[in-house]
Amino acid sequence: MKLDGRRTDTDNVDDRRGRGATGASLGIGGIIIAGLIVWLTGGNPLEFMTQQVVQNMSTEQSYTPTAEEEQMAKFAVVILNATEDVWTEIFRQNGMKYTPPKMVLFSRATTSGCGGASSATGPFYCPEDHTVYLDLSFFNQMKTQLKAGGDFAYAYVIAHEVGHHVQYLLGTLNKVQQQQSRMSQKESNQLNVRLELQADFYAGVWANHDNKNFGSLEAGDIEAGLNAASQIGDDRLQMQSQGYTVPDSFNHGTSAQRSRWLKKGLQTGNISDGDTFSILYSQL
């Protein structure tokens, strides 16, 4: 992707990398409160607070990101900003106001409004705090384990999670969650597939507009993105992990479905073409 000269300033990214296994070390206020609790329960508050300060300093000083990781962090910021620019304009054209999501960059583990998360969780969007969570090591896993590397492949992952934020703003996410509470597991999974495929479509819509505005897509980018969508299909992942598929347990969509809806968004760039909820499940 051609991203030179793109906007890198933002107040919407919280870089938590290197803050320990919990994703965030205690601040001085938290240490004092925790120390009081230790004192009330018969412990030594001074010893506890000293340990916490040393632990925080040690954690922050021992973490040194690689040059490649720093480059990917800057890339993530540029892509987040790019999604903000595109969706702000799309919402404006439809008489609405777009409120961008936050993004948390973390290493190993962190906490979110939706609970704890680790590197194994993969990138996700939390509607409770309107935030995309991303451990940058996931991009390396895409490249080495899934054979799905490439700038647009990585951008697609971020844009997909931002797509869930778009669904939140449009009320789709809340509506689906309400319906799922009254469904069987199979029905809930199928509804979740529709949700995920629409987020794939929205990622394609973003790329369509971004390319029109900046000529950002280069030769091979679209192929890399479609390959990434295919590599993370439920059927492919289940075959790799257990040697067979269980379609009733699919909750993100097959390889063919995911690449098809991403491609459709890329081709049309029209948000109204992404209704994954009104067609037969078999036709997704």
Steps between C-alpha positions, in 0.01 A plus 500: 500500500610856432465683831774764481394840629187370670374643828679359805373730777222361717363506854316172444785253557598370844838326478515253789786288370742395771275570796514149636285192471186680607542762228513788746713560807353668804531876506606676820136546603427133446810400695394716797146358503630145470746575780215609726320174429815307589526697826133437590551127447804488725779524243795736470386786270848653468649174380212446257523851349877473464461172312240652267715803416802279428286264292356786293843650438650163414223413256517831316880500483530138381265536205670607179295468180679388186538733203251283309246527782539877513441514127184292540381725784533805273324305224208420733463868589499603133234240416283597797519864389419397144186317612398806700531726196298270275222417745465863609423591139269203439299579814487869403362411158227299670406777743676348801802579715783252534667460838830312449601208720805487722780251444707326767835353401614240753750222548414159643190600699280792598162589644203641312145608561403150385737320738855371478676429173824336397702460184314175438172691479601673179386849401151588620256787544341566838167686474501574873790746467485556120857378459696279263758283680808384313813311593736577212648151520183383324632642175808282530275200560306588188823506301671191639218270610209592274706597195288814481751783516498833321411860582143480375448169678594670826295809415201274430519358853490848655229620261291191582507583872414862422214354296359362825517852642299621200247227580489624858432858390228388260331290770565171320724356768253559781212360297691182422601451863139535612383243245778258592385494863177331385655252255646155501879473467474402133274795419720734699808383311330558166400851601857566609623386159276763341647760735859403422445490124352849512811618685706344219288691252550826689875440492472478123291818487770683693773376264294605196467858623854522632635388164286755318625777725869408514574225247615291795458152349793364304543191285444189708328679789148384421620143449677513839184625669278236341754233591493617864120485504517149358766381745291597804179334384339269757521197271870544427592565864303198622657275237846615606435453872292180507492353150123542448236773506188553709289748299249556780783641712614751238472855637710709259429350161674267258807595300287546189245715683755726665696567183176549302362769731832679531524501120145630468578795727816568301307501175193704595616730779130547578399434859142418397622193308615330818173359633604154615186455710217494245622223271480125555782363711587256225553790260755683709 
